Structures are given as structure tokens and as C-alpha cells.
């Protein structure tokens, strides 16, 4: 039975990967958007942010945009659960012995794989713009954490909404402030008290800070690039991810049972 569930997870993940490969418009946008942010805004911020912090603004943008793009890509991909619900594809799956949580695991796995492949292209293109590549197993684990947290965020968002249109509108409303208040392009320092409180509620903030902590580890730029404590970032990322996945999974399962 366990093998059957795992087979179902793999099949659902494969379906999501194939959907992306056939959707060339989404693939192009997902690749172009982070590259434009890194190369475009990173270069524009050089005379200001780079001069004040003493950091390479393109590299700083890379360490913020990479985790943000993983988070956003996987979270947006989870909206396909709503599409499956509207087309009754999910109901077709539920008449098989595959559990609802296996369906969710397949979605998470497929969207995470898609996001990581896209991230690989972003890394290659960033290197072309002169960003030093410093990879380690810890860095890869952090990128996986970005995917899982994004999956949980997307799941808990779409599970609470009635249709795909509402999910897309609310998702954009929730994701844009995180780009502004998570320090994606500029480290958060000296912000007002109320902005600090709002920023503290953004899960993307801790993913960005954790990514920079690993990337800048052992360098003289660590103190300028990283704004939080490493242990605190790890605890909050794990906490956000666990709560999102658990609540989203339970809410999705409840809504499908009550249809």
C-alpha cells in the first residue's frame, strides 16, 4: 500500500512537471522575472545601496531574488489544486486508493522540482553577470526549505478560497508586500517600528536572511548582508513551513470531504 501511495505521488509530480514544459509562456516568465530583478534592479541600486553597504548590489539582489523566486514559483504552482478542484480532476483522483495527503505531496514535489530547475538557470545567468557562485550542501538544503515553505504558503492560501480567480487575486495581494518588506533587494535596517512588526510576519523575510547567512558565511560582508540571528531564522522557517503545510493540508482535506 505504501508503494502504491508513493507511485501516486510520483505520478502527480510528473504531471506537474510536464504541464510546465508545455506551458512555454509560464516557463519564460518564471525565468525572465528573477533575472531582470537581479541584473536590472541590482545594477540600478549599485550607486545607492552598494555605496552605503559596501556590498555588490547585484550579488545582494541575487541572494534575495533566488529564495524569493523559489518561494513564489512553488506557491503559485499550488494554485493548480484549485484548477483541479474546478475541473473535478481531484475528485477523480480521490476515487482511487491515493490519499489526499499523497495528492498534496505530489503537488509539492512536482512544483518544487520545477522551481529548482528554474533556479538552476537563474544561477547560471547570474554567474554571467559576475555573481560569485558559492554552493554547498547547506545552501541546497536552504533552497529546498524555500520550496517547502512556499508550497505550504500556497496551499494554505488556495485551500481557503472558493475558485482559481479568487486564489490568483489574493495570492498577488499576499506576495507583493513580501518582496517589499522581506529585504529581497535591500537588507532591512532602520525601518520604522510598525514596518518592523509587519515585516516580522513575512515568512519570506526569514528565507532571504537564511539564504544570505549561508551564502555570506565566513566573509567580511556577513554583518552587512545578514540582519537576523541564524538560529532564529532556522526556527522560524521550520515553524512557518510546518504550520502552513499542516493547516493547509487539513483544510484542503476537509473542503474536499464536504463537497
For each residue, the residues with C-beta under 8 A, 3 or more apart:
1: 4 5 97
2: 5 6
3: 6 7
4: 1 7 8 97 98
5: 1 2 8 9 97 98 99 102
6: 2 3 9 10
7: 3 4 10 11
8: 4 5 11 12 93 96 98 102 103 106
9: 5 6 12 13 102 105 106 109
10: 6 7 13 14 106 109
11: 7 8 14 15 106
12: 8 9 15 16 93 102 103 105 106 107 109 110
13: 9 10 16 17 106 107 109 110 113
14: 10 11 17 18 110
15: 11 12 18 19 106 110
16: 12 13 19 20 77 80 106 107 110 111 114
17: 13 14 20 21 110 113 114
18: 14 15 21 22
19: 15 16 22 23 80
20: 16 17 23 26 27 114
21: 17 18 27
22: 18 19
23: 19 20 26 27
24: 27 28
25: 28 29
26: 20 23 29 30
27: 20 21 23 24 30 31 118
28: 24 25 31 32
29: 25 26 32 33
30: 26 27 33 34 69 73 118
31: 27 28 34 35 118 121 122
32: 28 29 35 36
33: 29 30 36 37 69
34: 30 31 37 38 65 66 68 69 122
35: 31 32 38 39 122 125 126
36: 32 33 39 40 41
37: 33 34 40 41 42 61 65 184 185
38: 34 35 41 42 58 61 62 65 122 125 126 129 131
39: 35 36 42 43 58 125 126 129
40: 36 37 43 44
41: 36 37 38 44 45 61 185
42: 37 38 39 45 46 57 58 59 60 61 62 129 185
43: 39 40 46 57 58
44: 40 41
45: 41 42 48 49 50 57 60 61 185 186
46: 42 43 49 50 51 56 57 58
47: 50 51
48: 45 51 52
49: 45 46 52 53 55 57 60 185 186
50: 45 46 47 53 54 55 56 57 60
51: 46 47 48 54
52: 48 49
53: 49 50 60 187 224 225
54: 50 51 221 224
55: 49 50 59 60 221 224 225
56: 46 50 59 60 131
57: 42 43 45 46 49 50 60 61
58: 38 39 42 43 46 61 62 126 129 130 131
59: 42 55 56 62 63 131 132
60: 42 45 49 50 53 55 56 57 63 64 185 186 187 212 225
61: 37 38 41 42 45 57 58 64 65 184 185
62: 38 42 58 59 65 66 126 131
63: 59 60 66 67 208 211 212 215 216 225
64: 60 61 67 68 182 183 184 185 208 211 212
65: 34 37 38 61 62 68 69 122 184 185
66: 34 62 63 69 70 119 122 123 126 143 211
67: 63 64 70 71 142 143 146 204 207 208 210 211
68: 34 64 65 71 72 178 179 182 184 204 207 208
69: 30 33 34 65 66 72 73 115 118 119 122
70: 66 67 73 74 115 116 119 143 146 147 150
71: 67 68 74 75 146 147 149 150 153 203 204 207
72: 68 69 75 76 150 175
73: 30 69 70 76 77 111 114 115 118 150
74: 70 71 77 78 108 111 112 114 115 146 147 148 150 151 154
75: 71 72 78 150 151 153 154 157 171 175
76: 72 73 79 154 171 175
77: 16 73 74 80 107 110 111 114 115 154
78: 74 75 81 107 108 111 151 154 155 157 158
79: 76 82 83 154 158 164 167 168 171
80: 16 19 77 83 84 107
81: 78 84 85 90 104 107 155 158 159 252
82: 79 85 86 158 161 163 164 167
83: 79 80 86 87 89 164
84: 80 81 87 89 90 93
85: 81 82 88 89 90 91 256
86: 82 83 163 164
87: 83 84
88: 85 91 92
89: 83 84 85 92 93
90: 81 84 85 93 94 103 256
91: 85 88 94 95 256 259
92: 88 89 95 96
93: 8 12 84 89 90 96 98 103
94: 90 91 98 100 103 256
95: 91 92
96: 8 92 93
97: 1 4 5
98: 4 5 8 93 94 102 103
99: 5 102 103
100: 94 103 104 249 252 253 256
101: 104 105 249 253
102: 5 8 9 12 98 99 105 106
103: 8 12 90 93 94 98 99 100 106 107
104: 81 100 101 107 108 155 248 249 252
105: 9 12 101 102 108 109
106: 8 9 10 11 12 13 15 16 102 103 109 110
107: 12 13 16 77 78 80 81 103 104 110 111 151 155
108: 74 78 104 105 111 112 147 148 151 155 245
109: 9 10 12 13 105 106 112 113
110: 12 13 14 15 16 17 77 106 107 113 114
111: 16 73 74 77 78 107 108 114 115 147 151
112: 74 108 109 115 116 144 147 148 151
113: 13 17 109 110 116 117
114: 16 17 20 73 74 77 110 111 117 118
115: 69 70 73 74 77 111 112 118 119 147 150
116: 70 112 113 119 120 143 144 147
117: 113 114 120 121
118: 27 30 31 69 73 114 115 121 122
119: 66 69 70 115 116 122 123 143
120: 116 117 123 124
121: 31 117 118 124 125
122: 31 34 35 38 65 66 69 118 119 125 126
123: 66 119 120 126 127 133
124: 120 121 127 128
125: 35 38 39 121 122 128 129
126: 35 38 39 58 62 66 122 123 129 131
127: 123 124 130 131 133
128: 124 125
129: 38 39 42 58 125 126
130: 58 127
131: 38 56 58 59 62 126 127
132: 59
133: 123 127
134: 139 215
135: 139 140
136: 139 140 214
137: 140 141
138: 141 142 214
139: 134 135 136 142 143 211 214 215
140: 135 136 137 143 144
141: 137 138 144 145
142: 67 138 139 145 146 207 210 211 214
143: 66 67 70 116 119 139 140 146 147 211
144: 112 116 140 141 147 148
145: 141 142 148 149 207 210 237 238 241
146: 67 70 71 74 142 143 149 150 207 211
147: 70 71 74 108 111 112 115 116 143 144 150 151
148: 74 108 112 144 145 151 152 241 245
149: 71 145 146 152 153 203 207 237 240 241 244
150: 70 71 72 73 74 75 115 146 147 153 154
151: 74 75 78 107 108 111 112 147 148 154 155 244 245
152: 148 149 155 156 240 241 242 243 244 245 248
153: 71 75 149 150 156 157 174 203 240 244
154: 74 75 76 77 78 79 150 151 157 158 171 248
155: 78 81 104 107 108 151 152 158 159 244 245 248 249 252
156: 152 153 159 160 244 247 248 251
157: 75 78 153 154 160 161 167 170 171 174 248
158: 78 79 81 82 154 155 161 167 171
159: 81 155 156 248 249 251 252 255
160: 156 157 251
161: 82 157 158 166 167 170
162: 166
163: 82 86 166 167
164: 79 82 83 86 167 168
165: 168 169
166: 161 162 163 169 170
167: 79 82 157 158 161 163 164 170 171
168: 79 164 165 171 172
169: 165 166 172 173
170: 157 161 166 167 173 174
171: 75 76 79 154 157 158 167 168 174 175
172: 168 169 175 176
173: 169 170 176 177
174: 153 157 170 171 177 178
175: 72 75 76 171 172 178 179
176: 172 173 179 180
177: 173 174 180 181 198 202
178: 68 174 175 181 182 184 202 203 204 205
179: 68 175 176 182 184 204
180: 176 177 184
181: 177 178 188 195 198 199 202 205
182: 64 68 178 179 188 199 202 204 205 207 208
183: 64 186 187 188 199 205 208 209 227
184: 37 61 64 65 68 178 179 180 204 208
185: 37 41 42 45 49 60 61 64 65
186: 45 49 60 183
187: 53 60 183 212 224 225 226 227
188: 181 182 183 191 196 199 205 227
189: 227
190:
191: 188 195 196 199
192: 195 196
193: 196 197
194: 197 198
195: 181 191 192 198 199
196: 188 191 192 193 199 200
197: 193 194 200 201
198: 177 181 194 195 201 202
199: 181 182 183 188 191 195 196 202 205
200: 196 197 205
201: 197 198
202: 177 178 181 182 198 199 205
203: 71 149 153 178 206 207 236 237 240 244
204: 67 68 71 178 179 182 184 207 208
205: 178 181 182 183 188 199 200 202 208 209
206: 203 209 210 228 232 233 236 237 240
207: 67 68 71 142 145 146 149 182 203 204 210 211 237
208: 63 64 67 68 182 183 184 204 205 211 212
209: 183 205 206 212 213 226 227 228 233
210: 67 142 145 206 207 213 214 230 233 234 237
211: 63 64 66 67 139 142 143 146 207 208 214 215
212: 60 63 64 187 208 209 215 216 225 226
213: 209 210 216 217 222 226 228 230 233
214: 136 138 139 142 210 211 217
215: 63 134 139 211 212 225
216: 63 212 213 219 221 222 225 226
217: 213 214 222
218: 222
219: 216 222
220: 223
221: 54 55 216 224 225
222: 213 216 217 218 219 225 226
223: 220 226
224: 53 54 55 187 221
225: 53 55 60 63 187 212 215 216 221 222
226: 187 209 212 213 216 222 223 230
227: 183 187 188 189 209
228: 206 209 213 232 233
229: 232 233
230: 210 213 226 233 234
231: 234 235
232: 206 228 229 235 236
233: 206 209 210 213 228 229 230 236 237
234: 210 230 231 237 238
235: 231 232 238 239
236: 203 206 232 233 239 240
237: 145 149 203 206 207 210 233 234 240 241
238: 145 234 235 241 242
239: 235 236 242 243
240: 149 152 153 203 206 236 237 243 244
241: 145 148 149 152 237 238 244 245
242: 152 238 239 245 246
243: 152 239 240 246 247
244: 149 151 152 153 155 156 203 240 241 247 248
245: 108 148 151 152 155 241 242 248 249
246: 242 243 249 250
247: 156 243 244 250 251
248: 104 152 154 155 156 157 159 244 245 251 252
249: 100 101 104 155 159 245 246 252 253
250: 246 247 253 254
251: 156 159 160 247 248 254 255
252: 81 100 104 155 159 248 249 255 256
253: 100 101 249 250 256 257
254: 250 251 257 258
255: 159 251 252 258 259
256: 85 90 91 94 100 252 253 259
257: 253 254
258: 254 255
259: 91 255 256
